[in-house]
Amino acid sequence: MAKISISMAVNGKPVSTTLDPRTLLVQFLREKLLLTGTHVGCDTSQCGACVVLVDGAAVKSCTMLAVQADGTSVTTIEGVAGPAGLHPMQEAFREHHGLQCGFCTPGMIMSALDMVARLGPALDAATIRENLEGNLCRCTGYHNIVKAIAAGAEAMGAGAKAAAE
């Protein structure tokens, strides 16, 4: 099969390559760019461990072809923290122990960032649980994940408010 050329920004950096058009976005990120924070959990779009942001929206990268991301901006868990340290959502997961084994954590954080972008920083537990429907965790029972997302969303809202003042 003929290879095709694609270009995109990944974590703010331009990336161009040629690849098999059947390459999944998760394969491209993990195998070609060595960004292994995006996990492959189920290969069937059920678990959410592979969630990344494509042009700011949460996408399960195990069901998206890399060619579909041509011309977009992709953010993986590796691109979330800033030079000053962890992103407020990552910090909230650490502070509220929103993880156990950590396998689902990158996808949970990326989904949480999408959730805050779509719904704003004032998230209640029911809204968080409903919006995490596509993310599975086999360890924690979600209680601390929900607390972490609420705290991270609040911190993101406070940070945005402070930046605007």
Phi and psi in radians as a Rosetta constraint file:
Dihedral C 1 N 2 CA 2 C 2 CIRCULARHARMONIC -1.214 0.35
Dihedral N 2 CA 2 C 2 N 3 CIRCULARHARMONIC 2.483 0.35
Dihedral C 2 N 3 CA 3 C 3 CIRCULARHARMONIC -1.435 0.35
Dihedral N 3 CA 3 C 3 N 4 CIRCULARHARMONIC 2.700 0.35
Dihedral C 3 N 4 CA 4 C 4 CIRCULARHARMONIC -2.197 0.35
Dihedral N 4 CA 4 C 4 N 5 CIRCULARHARMONIC 2.757 0.35
Dihedral C 4 N 5 CA 5 C 5 CIRCULARHARMONIC -1.710 0.35
Dihedral N 5 CA 5 C 5 N 6 CIRCULARHARMONIC 2.421 0.35
Dihedral C 5 N 6 CA 6 C 6 CIRCULARHARMONIC -2.368 0.35
Dihedral N 6 CA 6 C 6 N 7 CIRCULARHARMONIC 2.722 0.35
Dihedral C 6 N 7 CA 7 C 7 CIRCULARHARMONIC -2.455 0.35
Dihedral N 7 CA 7 C 7 N 8 CIRCULARHARMONIC 2.480 0.35
Dihedral C 7 N 8 CA 8 C 8 CIRCULARHARMONIC -2.817 0.35
Dihedral N 8 CA 8 C 8 N 9 CIRCULARHARMONIC 3.001 0.35
Dihedral C 8 N 9 CA 9 C 9 CIRCULARHARMONIC -1.804 0.35
Dihedral N 9 CA 9 C 9 N 10 CIRCULARHARMONIC 2.249 0.35
Dihedral C 9 N 10 CA 10 C 10 CIRCULARHARMONIC -2.095 0.35
Dihedral N 10 CA 10 C 10 N 11 CIRCULARHARMONIC 2.061 0.35
Dihedral C 10 N 11 CA 11 C 11 CIRCULARHARMONIC 0.937 0.35
Dihedral N 11 CA 11 C 11 N 12 CIRCULARHARMONIC 0.677 0.35
Dihedral C 11 N 12 CA 12 C 12 CIRCULARHARMONIC 1.474 0.35
Dihedral N 12 CA 12 C 12 N 13 CIRCULARHARMONIC -0.026 0.35
Dihedral C 12 N 13 CA 13 C 13 CIRCULARHARMONIC -1.951 0.35
Dihedral N 13 CA 13 C 13 N 14 CIRCULARHARMONIC 2.383 0.35
Dihedral C 13 N 14 CA 14 C 14 CIRCULARHARMONIC -1.198 0.35
Dihedral N 14 CA 14 C 14 N 15 CIRCULARHARMONIC 2.413 0.35
Dihedral C 14 N 15 CA 15 C 15 CIRCULARHARMONIC -2.350 0.35
Dihedral N 15 CA 15 C 15 N 16 CIRCULARHARMONIC 2.279 0.35
Dihedral C 15 N 16 CA 16 C 16 CIRCULARHARMONIC -2.312 0.35
Dihedral N 16 CA 16 C 16 N 17 CIRCULARHARMONIC 2.460 0.35
Dihedral C 16 N 17 CA 17 C 17 CIRCULARHARMONIC -2.818 0.35
Dihedral N 17 CA 17 C 17 N 18 CIRCULARHARMONIC 2.976 0.35
Dihedral C 17 N 18 CA 18 C 18 CIRCULARHARMONIC -2.004 0.35
Dihedral N 18 CA 18 C 18 N 19 CIRCULARHARMONIC 2.492 0.35
Dihedral C 18 N 19 CA 19 C 19 CIRCULARHARMONIC -2.722 0.35
Dihedral N 19 CA 19 C 19 N 20 CIRCULARHARMONIC 2.927 0.35
Dihedral C 19 N 20 CA 20 C 20 CIRCULARHARMONIC -1.129 0.35
Dihedral N 20 CA 20 C 20 N 21 CIRCULARHARMONIC 2.286 0.35
Dihedral C 20 N 21 CA 21 C 21 CIRCULARHARMONIC -1.101 0.35
Dihedral N 21 CA 21 C 21 N 22 CIRCULARHARMONIC -0.222 0.35
Dihedral C 21 N 22 CA 22 C 22 CIRCULARHARMONIC -1.545 0.35
Dihedral N 22 CA 22 C 22 N 23 CIRCULARHARMONIC 0.020 0.35
Dihedral C 22 N 23 CA 23 C 23 CIRCULARHARMONIC -1.221 0.35
Dihedral N 23 CA 23 C 23 N 24 CIRCULARHARMONIC 2.214 0.35
Dihedral C 23 N 24 CA 24 C 24 CIRCULARHARMONIC -1.289 0.35
Dihedral N 24 CA 24 C 24 N 25 CIRCULARHARMONIC 2.659 0.35
Dihedral C 24 N 25 CA 25 C 25 CIRCULARHARMONIC -1.023 0.35
Dihedral N 25 CA 25 C 25 N 26 CIRCULARHARMONIC -0.710 0.35
Dihedral C 25 N 26 CA 26 C 26 CIRCULARHARMONIC -1.101 0.35
Dihedral N 26 CA 26 C 26 N 27 CIRCULARHARMONIC -0.663 0.35
Dihedral C 26 N 27 CA 27 C 27 CIRCULARHARMONIC -1.144 0.35
Dihedral N 27 CA 27 C 27 N 28 CIRCULARHARMONIC -0.770 0.35
Dihedral C 27 N 28 CA 28 C 28 CIRCULARHARMONIC -1.035 0.35
Dihedral N 28 CA 28 C 28 N 29 CIRCULARHARMONIC -0.826 0.35
Dihedral C 28 N 29 CA 29 C 29 CIRCULARHARMONIC -1.123 0.35
Dihedral N 29 CA 29 C 29 N 30 CIRCULARHARMONIC -0.804 0.35
Dihedral C 29 N 30 CA 30 C 30 CIRCULARHARMONIC -1.352 0.35
Dihedral N 30 CA 30 C 30 N 31 CIRCULARHARMONIC -0.806 0.35
Dihedral C 30 N 31 CA 31 C 31 CIRCULARHARMONIC -1.569 0.35
Dihedral N 31 CA 31 C 31 N 32 CIRCULARHARMONIC -0.634 0.35
Dihedral C 31 N 32 CA 32 C 32 CIRCULARHARMONIC -1.588 0.35
Dihedral N 32 CA 32 C 32 N 33 CIRCULARHARMONIC -0.732 0.35
Dihedral C 32 N 33 CA 33 C 33 CIRCULARHARMONIC -1.710 0.35
Dihedral N 33 CA 33 C 33 N 34 CIRCULARHARMONIC -0.125 0.35
Dihedral C 33 N 34 CA 34 C 34 CIRCULARHARMONIC 1.034 0.35
Dihedral N 34 CA 34 C 34 N 35 CIRCULARHARMONIC 0.572 0.35
Dihedral C 34 N 35 CA 35 C 35 CIRCULARHARMONIC -1.656 0.35
Dihedral N 35 CA 35 C 35 N 36 CIRCULARHARMONIC 1.466 0.35
Dihedral C 35 N 36 CA 36 C 36 CIRCULARHARMONIC -1.536 0.35
Dihedral N 36 CA 36 C 36 N 37 CIRCULARHARMONIC 0.114 0.35
Dihedral C 36 N 37 CA 37 C 37 CIRCULARHARMONIC -1.228 0.35
Dihedral N 37 CA 37 C 37 N 38 CIRCULARHARMONIC -0.435 0.35
Dihedral C 37 N 38 CA 38 C 38 CIRCULARHARMONIC -1.388 0.35
Dihedral N 38 CA 38 C 38 N 39 CIRCULARHARMONIC 2.022 0.35
Dihedral C 38 N 39 CA 39 C 39 CIRCULARHARMONIC -1.711 0.35
Dihedral N 39 CA 39 C 39 N 40 CIRCULARHARMONIC 2.680 0.35
Dihedral C 39 N 40 CA 40 C 40 CIRCULARHARMONIC -1.858 0.35
Dihedral N 40 CA 40 C 40 N 41 CIRCULARHARMONIC 1.958 0.35
Dihedral C 40 N 41 CA 41 C 41 CIRCULARHARMONIC -1.856 0.35
Dihedral N 41 CA 41 C 41 N 42 CIRCULARHARMONIC -0.688 0.35
Dihedral C 41 N 42 CA 42 C 42 CIRCULARHARMONIC -2.312 0.35
Dihedral N 42 CA 42 C 42 N 43 CIRCULARHARMONIC -0.385 0.35
Dihedral C 42 N 43 CA 43 C 43 CIRCULARHARMONIC 1.104 0.35
Dihedral N 43 CA 43 C 43 N 44 CIRCULARHARMONIC 0.210 0.35
Dihedral C 43 N 44 CA 44 C 44 CIRCULARHARMONIC -2.264 0.35
Dihedral N 44 CA 44 C 44 N 45 CIRCULARHARMONIC 0.209 0.35
Dihedral C 44 N 45 CA 45 C 45 CIRCULARHARMONIC 1.200 0.35
Dihedral N 45 CA 45 C 45 N 46 CIRCULARHARMONIC 0.418 0.35
Dihedral C 45 N 46 CA 46 C 46 CIRCULARHARMONIC -1.696 0.35
Dihedral N 46 CA 46 C 46 N 47 CIRCULARHARMONIC -0.540 0.35
Dihedral C 46 N 47 CA 47 C 47 CIRCULARHARMONIC -1.724 0.35
Dihedral N 47 CA 47 C 47 N 48 CIRCULARHARMONIC -0.473 0.35
Dihedral C 47 N 48 CA 48 C 48 CIRCULARHARMONIC 1.419 0.35
Dihedral N 48 CA 48 C 48 N 49 CIRCULARHARMONIC 0.076 0.35
Dihedral C 48 N 49 CA 49 C 49 CIRCULARHARMONIC -1.166 0.35
Dihedral N 49 CA 49 C 49 N 50 CIRCULARHARMONIC -0.299 0.35
Dihedral C 49 N 50 CA 50 C 50 CIRCULARHARMONIC -1.738 0.35
Dihedral N 50 CA 50 C 50 N 51 CIRCULARHARMONIC 0.185 0.35
Dihedral C 50 N 51 CA 51 C 51 CIRCULARHARMONIC -1.145 0.35
Dihedral N 51 CA 51 C 51 N 52 CIRCULARHARMONIC 2.293 0.35
Dihedral C 51 N 52 CA 52 C 52 CIRCULARHARMONIC -2.288 0.35
Dihedral N 52 CA 52 C 52 N 53 CIRCULARHARMONIC 2.954 0.35
Dihedral C 52 N 53 CA 53 C 53 CIRCULARHARMONIC -1.776 0.35
Dihedral N 53 CA 53 C 53 N 54 CIRCULARHARMONIC 2.217 0.35
Dihedral C 53 N 54 CA 54 C 54 CIRCULARHARMONIC -2.017 0.35
Dihedral N 54 CA 54 C 54 N 55 CIRCULARHARMONIC 2.005 0.35
Dihedral C 54 N 55 CA 55 C 55 CIRCULARHARMONIC 0.897 0.35
Dihedral N 55 CA 55 C 55 N 56 CIRCULARHARMONIC 0.670 0.35
Dihedral C 55 N 56 CA 56 C 56 CIRCULARHARMONIC 1.520 0.35
Dihedral N 56 CA 56 C 56 N 57 CIRCULARHARMONIC -0.125 0.35
Dihedral C 56 N 57 CA 57 C 57 CIRCULARHARMONIC -1.854 0.35
Dihedral N 57 CA 57 C 57 N 58 CIRCULARHARMONIC 2.455 0.35
Dihedral C 57 N 58 CA 58 C 58 CIRCULARHARMONIC -1.163 0.35
Dihedral N 58 CA 58 C 58 N 59 CIRCULARHARMONIC 2.307 0.35
Dihedral C 58 N 59 CA 59 C 59 CIRCULARHARMONIC -2.401 0.35
Dihedral N 59 CA 59 C 59 N 60 CIRCULARHARMONIC 2.414 0.35
Dihedral C 59 N 60 CA 60 C 60 CIRCULARHARMONIC -1.443 0.35
Dihedral N 60 CA 60 C 60 N 61 CIRCULARHARMONIC 1.873 0.35
Dihedral C 60 N 61 CA 61 C 61 CIRCULARHARMONIC -1.257 0.35
Dihedral N 61 CA 61 C 61 N 62 CIRCULARHARMONIC -0.139 0.35
Dihedral C 61 N 62 CA 62 C 62 CIRCULARHARMONIC -1.419 0.35
Dihedral N 62 CA 62 C 62 N 63 CIRCULARHARMONIC -0.153 0.35
Dihedral C 62 N 63 CA 63 C 63 CIRCULARHARMONIC -2.120 0.35
Dihedral N 63 CA 63 C 63 N 64 CIRCULARHARMONIC 0.201 0.35
Dihedral C 63 N 64 CA 64 C 64 CIRCULARHARMONIC -2.041 0.35
Dihedral N 64 CA 64 C 64 N 65 CIRCULARHARMONIC 2.306 0.35
Dihedral C 64 N 65 CA 65 C 65 CIRCULARHARMONIC -1.304 0.35
Dihedral N 65 CA 65 C 65 N 66 CIRCULARHARMONIC 2.552 0.35
Dihedral C 65 N 66 CA 66 C 66 CIRCULARHARMONIC -1.039 0.35
Dihedral N 66 CA 66 C 66 N 67 CIRCULARHARMONIC -0.620 0.35
Dihedral C 66 N 67 CA 67 C 67 CIRCULARHARMONIC -1.107 0.35
Dihedral N 67 CA 67 C 67 N 68 CIRCULARHARMONIC -0.460 0.35
Dihedral C 67 N 68 CA 68 C 68 CIRCULARHARMONIC -1.223 0.35
Dihedral N 68 CA 68 C 68 N 69 CIRCULARHARMONIC -0.345 0.35
Dihedral C 68 N 69 CA 69 C 69 CIRCULARHARMONIC -1.606 0.35
Dihedral N 69 CA 69 C 69 N 70 CIRCULARHARMONIC 0.028 0.35
Dihedral C 69 N 70 CA 70 C 70 CIRCULARHARMONIC -0.991 0.35
Dihedral N 70 CA 70 C 70 N 71 CIRCULARHARMONIC 2.242 0.35
Dihedral C 70 N 71 CA 71 C 71 CIRCULARHARMONIC 1.453 0.35
Dihedral N 71 CA 71 C 71 N 72 CIRCULARHARMONIC 0.057 0.35
Dihedral C 71 N 72 CA 72 C 72 CIRCULARHARMONIC -1.780 0.35
Dihedral N 72 CA 72 C 72 N 73 CIRCULARHARMONIC 3.123 0.35
Dihedral C 72 N 73 CA 73 C 73 CIRCULARHARMONIC -1.990 0.35
Dihedral N 73 CA 73 C 73 N 74 CIRCULARHARMONIC 2.095 0.35
Dihedral C 73 N 74 CA 74 C 74 CIRCULARHARMONIC -1.927 0.35
Dihedral N 74 CA 74 C 74 N 75 CIRCULARHARMONIC 2.310 0.35
Dihedral C 74 N 75 CA 75 C 75 CIRCULARHARMONIC -2.074 0.35
Dihedral N 75 CA 75 C 75 N 76 CIRCULARHARMONIC 2.207 0.35
Dihedral C 75 N 76 CA 76 C 76 CIRCULARHARMONIC -1.860 0.35
Dihedral N 76 CA 76 C 76 N 77 CIRCULARHARMONIC 3.051 0.35
Dihedral C 76 N 77 CA 77 C 77 CIRCULARHARMONIC -1.005 0.35
Dihedral N 77 CA 77 C 77 N 78 CIRCULARHARMONIC -0.539 0.35
Dihedral C 77 N 78 CA 78 C 78 CIRCULARHARMONIC -1.155 0.35
Dihedral N 78 CA 78 C 78 N 79 CIRCULARHARMONIC -0.370 0.35
Dihedral C 78 N 79 CA 79 C 79 CIRCULARHARMONIC -1.712 0.35
Dihedral N 79 CA 79 C 79 N 80 CIRCULARHARMONIC 0.133 0.35
Dihedral C 79 N 80 CA 80 C 80 CIRCULARHARMONIC -1.493 0.35
Dihedral N 80 CA 80 C 80 N 81 CIRCULARHARMONIC -0.789 0.35
Dihedral C 80 N 81 CA 81 C 81 CIRCULARHARMONIC -1.180 0.35
Dihedral N 81 CA 81 C 81 N 82 CIRCULARHARMONIC 2.619 0.35
Dihedral C 81 N 82 CA 82 C 82 CIRCULARHARMONIC -1.829 0.35
Dihedral N 82 CA 82 C 82 N 83 CIRCULARHARMONIC -3.125 0.35
Dihedral C 82 N 83 CA 83 C 83 CIRCULARHARMONIC -1.107 0.35
Dihedral N 83 CA 83 C 83 N 84 CIRCULARHARMONIC -0.443 0.35
Dihedral C 83 N 84 CA 84 C 84 CIRCULARHARMONIC -1.439 0.35
Dihedral N 84 CA 84 C 84 N 85 CIRCULARHARMONIC -0.156 0.35
Dihedral C 84 N 85 CA 85 C 85 CIRCULARHARMONIC 2.354 0.35
Dihedral N 85 CA 85 C 85 N 86 CIRCULARHARMONIC -2.774 0.35
Dihedral C 85 N 86 CA 86 C 86 CIRCULARHARMONIC -1.084 0.35
Dihedral N 86 CA 86 C 86 N 87 CIRCULARHARMONIC 2.595 0.35
Dihedral C 86 N 87 CA 87 C 87 CIRCULARHARMONIC -1.175 0.35
Dihedral N 87 CA 87 C 87 N 88 CIRCULARHARMONIC 2.643 0.35
Dihedral C 87 N 88 CA 88 C 88 CIRCULARHARMONIC -0.937 0.35
Dihedral N 88 CA 88 C 88 N 89 CIRCULARHARMONIC -0.577 0.35
Dihedral C 88 N 89 CA 89 C 89 CIRCULARHARMONIC -1.251 0.35
Dihedral N 89 CA 89 C 89 N 90 CIRCULARHARMONIC -0.706 0.35
Dihedral C 89 N 90 CA 90 C 90 CIRCULARHARMONIC -1.115 0.35
Dihedral N 90 CA 90 C 90 N 91 CIRCULARHARMONIC -0.747 0.35
Dihedral C 90 N 91 CA 91 C 91 CIRCULARHARMONIC -1.062 0.35
Dihedral N 91 CA 91 C 91 N 92 CIRCULARHARMONIC -0.710 0.35
Dihedral C 91 N 92 CA 92 C 92 CIRCULARHARMONIC -1.133 0.35
Dihedral N 92 CA 92 C 92 N 93 CIRCULARHARMONIC -0.676 0.35
Dihedral C 92 N 93 CA 93 C 93 CIRCULARHARMONIC -1.105 0.35
Dihedral N 93 CA 93 C 93 N 94 CIRCULARHARMONIC -0.677 0.35
Dihedral C 93 N 94 CA 94 C 94 CIRCULARHARMONIC -1.189 0.35
Dihedral N 94 CA 94 C 94 N 95 CIRCULARHARMONIC -0.834 0.35
Dihedral C 94 N 95 CA 95 C 95 CIRCULARHARMONIC -1.137 0.35
Dihedral N 95 CA 95 C 95 N 96 CIRCULARHARMONIC -0.664 0.35
Dihedral C 95 N 96 CA 96 C 96 CIRCULARHARMONIC -1.759 0.35
Dihedral N 96 CA 96 C 96 N 97 CIRCULARHARMONIC 0.213 0.35
Dihedral C 96 N 97 CA 97 C 97 CIRCULARHARMONIC 0.826 0.35
Dihedral N 97 CA 97 C 97 N 98 CIRCULARHARMONIC 0.932 0.35
Dihedral C 97 N 98 CA 98 C 98 CIRCULARHARMONIC -1.430 0.35
Dihedral N 98 CA 98 C 98 N 99 CIRCULARHARMONIC 0.518 0.35
Dihedral C 98 N 99 CA 99 C 99 CIRCULARHARMONIC -2.672 0.35
Dihedral N 99 CA 99 C 99 N 100 CIRCULARHARMONIC 2.802 0.35
Dihedral C 99 N 100 CA 100 C 100 CIRCULARHARMONIC -2.296 0.35
Dihedral N 100 CA 100 C 100 N 101 CIRCULARHARMONIC -1.383 0.35
Dihedral C 100 N 101 CA 101 C 101 CIRCULARHARMONIC -1.348 0.35
Dihedral N 101 CA 101 C 101 N 102 CIRCULARHARMONIC -0.451 0.35
Dihedral C 101 N 102 CA 102 C 102 CIRCULARHARMONIC 1.606 0.35
Dihedral N 102 CA 102 C 102 N 103 CIRCULARHARMONIC -0.107 0.35
Dihedral C 102 N 103 CA 103 C 103 CIRCULARHARMONIC -1.101 0.35
Dihedral N 103 CA 103 C 103 N 104 CIRCULARHARMONIC -0.750 0.35
Dihedral C 103 N 104 CA 104 C 104 CIRCULARHARMONIC -1.460 0.35
Dihedral N 104 CA 104 C 104 N 105 CIRCULARHARMONIC -0.225 0.35
Dihedral C 104 N 105 CA 105 C 105 CIRCULARHARMONIC -0.996 0.35
Dihedral N 105 CA 105 C 105 N 106 CIRCULARHARMONIC -0.812 0.35
Dihedral C 105 N 106 CA 106 C 106 CIRCULARHARMONIC -1.004 0.35
Dihedral N 106 CA 106 C 106 N 107 CIRCULARHARMONIC -0.773 0.35
Dihedral C 106 N 107 CA 107 C 107 CIRCULARHARMONIC -1.155 0.35
Dihedral N 107 CA 107 C 107 N 108 CIRCULARHARMONIC -0.650 0.35
Dihedral C 107 N 108 CA 108 C 108 CIRCULARHARMONIC -1.113 0.35
Dihedral N 108 CA 108 C 108 N 109 CIRCULARHARMONIC -0.786 0.35
Dihedral C 108 N 109 CA 109 C 109 CIRCULARHARMONIC -1.122 0.35
Dihedral N 109 CA 109 C 109 N 110 CIRCULARHARMONIC -0.767 0.35
Dihedral C 109 N 110 CA 110 C 110 CIRCULARHARMONIC -1.123 0.35
Dihedral N 110 CA 110 C 110 N 111 CIRCULARHARMONIC -0.695 0.35
Dihedral C 110 N 111 CA 111 C 111 CIRCULARHARMONIC -1.139 0.35
Dihedral N 111 CA 111 C 111 N 112 CIRCULARHARMONIC -0.664 0.35
Dihedral C 111 N 112 CA 112 C 112 CIRCULARHARMONIC -1.128 0.35
Dihedral N 112 CA 112 C 112 N 113 CIRCULARHARMONIC -0.708 0.35
Dihedral C 112 N 113 CA 113 C 113 CIRCULARHARMONIC -1.093 0.35
Dihedral N 113 CA 113 C 113 N 114 CIRCULARHARMONIC -0.722 0.35
Dihedral C 113 N 114 CA 114 C 114 CIRCULARHARMONIC -1.099 0.35
Dihedral N 114 CA 114 C 114 N 115 CIRCULARHARMONIC -0.740 0.35
Dihedral C 114 N 115 CA 115 C 115 CIRCULARHARMONIC -1.039 0.35
Dihedral N 115 CA 115 C 115 N 116 CIRCULARHARMONIC -0.815 0.35
Dihedral C 115 N 116 CA 116 C 116 CIRCULARHARMONIC -1.133 0.35
Dihedral N 116 CA 116 C 116 N 117 CIRCULARHARMONIC -0.713 0.35
Dihedral C 116 N 117 CA 117 C 117 CIRCULARHARMONIC -1.078 0.35
Dihedral N 117 CA 117 C 117 N 118 CIRCULARHARMONIC -0.677 0.35
Dihedral C 117 N 118 CA 118 C 118 CIRCULARHARMONIC -1.415 0.35
Dihedral N 118 CA 118 C 118 N 119 CIRCULARHARMONIC -0.687 0.35
Dihedral C 118 N 119 CA 119 C 119 CIRCULARHARMONIC -1.952 0.35
Dihedral N 119 CA 119 C 119 N 120 CIRCULARHARMONIC -0.156 0.35
Dihedral C 119 N 120 CA 120 C 120 CIRCULARHARMONIC 1.576 0.35
Dihedral N 120 CA 120 C 120 N 121 CIRCULARHARMONIC 3.042 0.35
Dihedral C 120 N 121 CA 121 C 121 CIRCULARHARMONIC -1.427 0.35
Dihedral N 121 CA 121 C 121 N 122 CIRCULARHARMONIC -0.197 0.35
Dihedral C 121 N 122 CA 122 C 122 CIRCULARHARMONIC -1.613 0.35
Dihedral N 122 CA 122 C 122 N 123 CIRCULARHARMONIC 1.510 0.35
Dihedral C 122 N 123 CA 123 C 123 CIRCULARHARMONIC -1.959 0.35
Dihedral N 123 CA 123 C 123 N 124 CIRCULARHARMONIC 2.255 0.35
Dihedral C 123 N 124 CA 124 C 124 CIRCULARHARMONIC -1.628 0.35
Dihedral N 124 CA 124 C 124 N 125 CIRCULARHARMONIC 2.917 0.35
Dihedral C 124 N 125 CA 125 C 125 CIRCULARHARMONIC -1.025 0.35
Dihedral N 125 CA 125 C 125 N 126 CIRCULARHARMONIC -0.710 0.35
Dihedral C 125 N 126 CA 126 C 126 CIRCULARHARMONIC -1.118 0.35
Dihedral N 126 CA 126 C 126 N 127 CIRCULARHARMONIC -0.722 0.35
Dihedral C 126 N 127 CA 127 C 127 CIRCULARHARMONIC -1.144 0.35
Dihedral N 127 CA 127 C 127 N 128 CIRCULARHARMONIC -0.756 0.35
Dihedral C 127 N 128 CA 128 C 128 CIRCULARHARMONIC -1.082 0.35
Dihedral N 128 CA 128 C 128 N 129 CIRCULARHARMONIC -0.841 0.35
Dihedral C 128 N 129 CA 129 C 129 CIRCULARHARMONIC -1.044 0.35
Dihedral N 129 CA 129 C 129 N 130 CIRCULARHARMONIC -0.758 0.35
Dihedral C 129 N 130 CA 130 C 130 CIRCULARHARMONIC -1.087 0.35
Dihedral N 130 CA 130 C 130 N 131 CIRCULARHARMONIC -0.723 0.35
Dihedral C 130 N 131 CA 131 C 131 CIRCULARHARMONIC -1.384 0.35
Dihedral N 131 CA 131 C 131 N 132 CIRCULARHARMONIC -0.197 0.35
Dihedral C 131 N 132 CA 132 C 132 CIRCULARHARMONIC -1.629 0.35
Dihedral N 132 CA 132 C 132 N 133 CIRCULARHARMONIC 0.147 0.35
Dihedral C 132 N 133 CA 133 C 133 CIRCULARHARMONIC -0.911 0.35
Dihedral N 133 CA 133 C 133 N 134 CIRCULARHARMONIC -0.569 0.35
Dihedral C 133 N 134 CA 134 C 134 CIRCULARHARMONIC -1.589 0.35
Dihedral N 134 CA 134 C 134 N 135 CIRCULARHARMONIC 0.179 0.35
Dihedral C 134 N 135 CA 135 C 135 CIRCULARHARMONIC -2.112 0.35
Dihedral N 135 CA 135 C 135 N 136 CIRCULARHARMONIC 2.210 0.35
Dihedral C 135 N 136 CA 136 C 136 CIRCULARHARMONIC -1.909 0.35
Dihedral N 136 CA 136 C 136 N 137 CIRCULARHARMONIC 2.445 0.35
Dihedral C 136 N 137 CA 137 C 137 CIRCULARHARMONIC -2.248 0.35
Dihedral N 137 CA 137 C 137 N 138 CIRCULARHARMONIC 2.251 0.35
Dihedral C 137 N 138 CA 138 C 138 CIRCULARHARMONIC -1.675 0.35
Dihedral N 138 CA 138 C 138 N 139 CIRCULARHARMONIC -0.027 0.35
Dihedral C 138 N 139 CA 139 C 139 CIRCULARHARMONIC -1.904 0.35
Dihedral N 139 CA 139 C 139 N 140 CIRCULARHARMONIC -0.790 0.35
Dihedral C 139 N 140 CA 140 C 140 CIRCULARHARMONIC -1.677 0.35
Dihedral N 140 CA 140 C 140 N 141 CIRCULARHARMONIC -0.368 0.35
Dihedral C 140 N 141 CA 141 C 141 CIRCULARHARMONIC 1.367 0.35
Dihedral N 141 CA 141 C 141 N 142 CIRCULARHARMONIC 0.101 0.35
Dihedral C 141 N 142 CA 142 C 142 CIRCULARHARMONIC 1.322 0.35
Dihedral N 142 CA 142 C 142 N 143 CIRCULARHARMONIC -0.289 0.35
Dihedral C 142 N 143 CA 143 C 143 CIRCULARHARMONIC -0.971 0.35
Dihedral N 143 CA 143 C 143 N 144 CIRCULARHARMONIC -0.902 0.35
Dihedral C 143 N 144 CA 144 C 144 CIRCULARHARMONIC -1.276 0.35
Dihedral N 144 CA 144 C 144 N 145 CIRCULARHARMONIC -0.484 0.35
Dihedral C 144 N 145 CA 145 C 145 CIRCULARHARMONIC -1.135 0.35
Dihedral N 145 CA 145 C 145 N 146 CIRCULARHARMONIC -0.773 0.35
Dihedral C 145 N 146 CA 146 C 146 CIRCULARHARMONIC -1.105 0.35
Dihedral N 146 CA 146 C 146 N 147 CIRCULARHARMONIC -0.775 0.35
Dihedral C 146 N 147 CA 147 C 147 CIRCULARHARMONIC -1.057 0.35
Dihedral N 147 CA 147 C 147 N 148 CIRCULARHARMONIC -0.734 0.35
Dihedral C 147 N 148 CA 148 C 148 CIRCULARHARMONIC -1.126 0.35
Dihedral N 148 CA 148 C 148 N 149 CIRCULARHARMONIC -0.761 0.35
Dihedral C 148 N 149 CA 149 C 149 CIRCULARHARMONIC -1.144 0.35
Dihedral N 149 CA 149 C 149 N 150 CIRCULARHARMONIC -0.729 0.35
Dihedral C 149 N 150 CA 150 C 150 CIRCULARHARMONIC -1.061 0.35
Dihedral N 150 CA 150 C 150 N 151 CIRCULARHARMONIC -0.784 0.35
Dihedral C 150 N 151 CA 151 C 151 CIRCULARHARMONIC -1.173 0.35
Dihedral N 151 CA 151 C 151 N 152 CIRCULARHARMONIC -0.733 0.35
Dihedral C 151 N 152 CA 152 C 152 CIRCULARHARMONIC -1.118 0.35
Dihedral N 152 CA 152 C 152 N 153 CIRCULARHARMONIC -0.729 0.35
Dihedral C 152 N 153 CA 153 C 153 CIRCULARHARMONIC -1.102 0.35
Dihedral N 153 CA 153 C 153 N 154 CIRCULARHARMONIC -0.747 0.35
Dihedral C 153 N 154 CA 154 C 154 CIRCULARHARMONIC -1.086 0.35
Dihedral N 154 CA 154 C 154 N 155 CIRCULARHARMONIC -0.777 0.35
Dihedral C 154 N 155 CA 155 C 155 CIRCULARHARMONIC -1.114 0.35
Dihedral N 155 CA 155 C 155 N 156 CIRCULARHARMONIC -0.679 0.35
Dihedral C 155 N 156 CA 156 C 156 CIRCULARHARMONIC -1.125 0.35
Dihedral N 156 CA 156 C 156 N 157 CIRCULARHARMONIC -0.712 0.35
Dihedral C 156 N 157 CA 157 C 157 CIRCULARHARMONIC -1.115 0.35
Dihedral N 157 CA 157 C 157 N 158 CIRCULARHARMONIC -0.738 0.35
Dihedral C 157 N 158 CA 158 C 158 CIRCULARHARMONIC -1.138 0.35
Dihedral N 158 CA 158 C 158 N 159 CIRCULARHARMONIC -0.690 0.35
Dihedral C 158 N 159 CA 159 C 159 CIRCULARHARMONIC -1.143 0.35
Dihedral N 159 CA 159 C 159 N 160 CIRCULARHARMONIC -0.712 0.35
Dihedral C 159 N 160 CA 160 C 160 CIRCULARHARMONIC -1.166 0.35
Dihedral N 160 CA 160 C 160 N 161 CIRCULARHARMONIC -0.674 0.35
Dihedral C 160 N 161 CA 161 C 161 CIRCULARHARMONIC -1.148 0.35
Dihedral N 161 CA 161 C 161 N 162 CIRCULARHARMONIC -0.769 0.35
Dihedral C 161 N 162 CA 162 C 162 CIRCULARHARMONIC -1.121 0.35
Dihedral N 162 CA 162 C 162 N 163 CIRCULARHARMONIC -0.656 0.35
Dihedral C 162 N 163 CA 163 C 163 CIRCULARHARMONIC -1.185 0.35
Dihedral N 163 CA 163 C 163 N 164 CIRCULARHARMONIC -0.554 0.35
Dihedral C 163 N 164 CA 164 C 164 CIRCULARHARMONIC -1.335 0.35
Dihedral N 164 CA 164 C 164 N 165 CIRCULARHARMONIC -0.393 0.35
